[in-house]
């Protein structure tokens, strides 16, 4: 078996943790310590984050979507495959090196999706983009951590507390969806979403789609009013 080779590393702003980009043949992995955050062979649940969300806003004209976390681009590519030509997709990525990896060593994985005219990159905290949104988005898709408990960045917890959920609700248009990826269930987060005025559905999905893999959860929280 081919050995893993570390290609690069990146310090997480404000936290001091370090991401490592590794490659083995055509396979890529992004690690935080001993935790594998993502792998280029496991894309099913990240793709579902986009497809399940768009099902909820399919009737919205000229949809505007905010994706929190570029990762390996699976959510972005899935979104671009189904949203209309007049859609706009903003990707908020805090770590500059992750964008550089997408255009450099992982260019084959991304397949040019960052050059799609519907895509723009917000280099910074997705929380800032949400707070500036003010009824500007039809969908907010969050895959910036392992779920509502911050692993890569403790300050990510602020996205999932009551104040963060209030900001997300205010950033969505009526009938818009807040979709959150998680490595596992969290009943207290489901309750916070409901308490924050969302209609909530927690969907179980698999890391590698229909082919199986680890079980993940996607919350689909709808802002009423449409």
N, C-alpha and C positions, 0 to 999 in steps of 0.2 A: 504494500500500500504506500502511496506517495506521502511524504511527510508534509505537515503544515509549515508554511513559510509566512512569517510576519512581514507585511508590506509597509505598514505605516502605523502611527499611533496619533491620537489627538486628545488633548486635555479638555475636559468638560468645563466650560466657563462657569466660574463662581463656585465650583464644587470640588475641584481638585482631582476627581476621578479621571481615569484614562481609558479611552476606547482603543481597541487594537483591531486593525484590519488584517485578516489572514487569508491565505490562498493555498488550496491543494488541488492541483490540476485545474479544472474549470470551475471548481467549487470555491465560494467565498464565505467567510464567516466574520461577523463583528462581535467582539468579546468585550465584556466589562469584568475584569478580574477573571474568575473561573466560570462566570455566567455567559453563555452564548445568547446574545440578544436577538440575532437573526442569522439566517443561513440561506444562501442563494437557492438551495434545493427545497426549501419549505416556504411556500408562498400562498397556500390556500386561504388561510384565515385573513391575511392582509388584503388579498384580493376581494374576499367576501365583505370586508369593511366598506369597500367602494360599491360593490354591486348591490348589497342589501340597502345601503343608504340611498342610492339612486332610485331604487324601486319606490321609496317613500316620497321622492320629489319629482318624479317623472313628468308630472303635469305642469311644473313650474317653468315659466318662460325665461330664457336666457339665464340659466342657473349659475350662481356663483358659489364655488366650493372652496373651503379652507381645509387643507390637509396639514395636520401638525405632525412633523417628523418625516423626513425624506426616506430614511432607512435605505433599503435596496430598491426602492422605486416600485414595489409591487402594487401598492395601493394606487399610486399615481397612474401607472400604466393601465390598471383595470378601469380606473375612472375615465381615462382618455378614450378607452375602447367603447364606452357606452354613452358618454355625455354628448350633446349636440355640438355642432360646429360653432354656435354662438355662445357656448358656455365659457366661463373663465375659472381657472383653477389656480389658487394661490397655495404654494407650499412653504410653510414656515419651518426653517431649519436653523437651529441655534449654532451648530458646530460647522465652521467653514470647511474643515477638512472633509466632512461627509459629502458636501457638494463637489469638492475636488475629486474625491474617489469616484463619484458618479460619472464624471467627465473623463477620468483617467483610467485606473486599473479595472474598474467595473463598467466601462463603457459598453461592453457586450451585453451585460445584464440589463442596462438601462435602455439600450436600443434607440438612443436619440430622443427619448421622451422629453428631456428638458428643453429641447429646441422646438417643441410644439408651440405654435403661436398662441394657444389657449393658456399656456403655463407661464406663471411668474414666480420668482423666488423671493420670499421675505427672509432676509438673513437676520434672524433674531428669535426671541422668545415667542412661542405661539400665544402665550397669555397676553402679550402686548397686542398682537394682531386681533385677538378676540375682543379685548377691551376697546379697541378702536373701531370695531365693526359696526355697532349700532344699527341693527336691523339690516345689515348689508349682505348676509350670507343665507343661502338656502340649505347648506349643509356644512357642518364642522366635523371633521373626522380626526380623531385623536389616536395616534399610535406613537406616543413619545416616551413610553416607559413600559413596564411589565403589567400595567394596569393602574387602578386608582391608588395603589401604594407605591410611592416613588422609589425606584431602585437605582436608576442611572443618575437621578438628580433629585435630591430631597425636596427642593423648592417646587418640583412638579406637583406635589401634593396640593398646592394652591389651585390647581386646575379643577380639582375634584371636591373641594370643600363647598360649603353653601355659597360663599361669596363668589367662587370661581364658576359655579353652576349658574348663579344669577347673571354673571357677565356673559356666559355662553347663551343663555336664554335671550338676553337683550341684544346679542349680536345676530340672532337668527330672525329671519322674516317669519311671518305667520305660516304655520305648517312646515317649517323647517325642521331638520333633524340634527341632533347631536349624537354622533356615533363614537363609541369608545371601545377600543380593543383591550383585551385583558388575557393574561395567561391562565386565569382561573376565575371562579365565581366570587362574588362579594355582595352578600345580602345587605350590608349596611349602605353600600353605594347605591344599590337599587332603591333603597328607602330614601336616600338623599335626593335622588333624581325625582322621585314622586313628590316628595315634600317641596321640591323646587318648582313644581307646576308642570312637569313633563308627563306625557303619556309614555309608558316605558314597556319595552319588550327586550328581554335578555335572550339572545340567540346562541345556542351552542354550535360551534363549528370545529373543524379539524385543521391542524397545521398544514396538511398537504391535501386539502380539499377532499374529494371523494375517495382518494387513495389512503386516507387515514392519517395517522400521526397523532401528536398530542392534542388533547381537547382544550379549546380556547373559548372565550366568551366575547360576544359583541353586544353592547347595549345600544339600542336604538331608542332615543328619547325625542319625542315629537313635541314641538311647541304648538299648542292649540291655536285655533283662530282662523284657519283657512277653510 
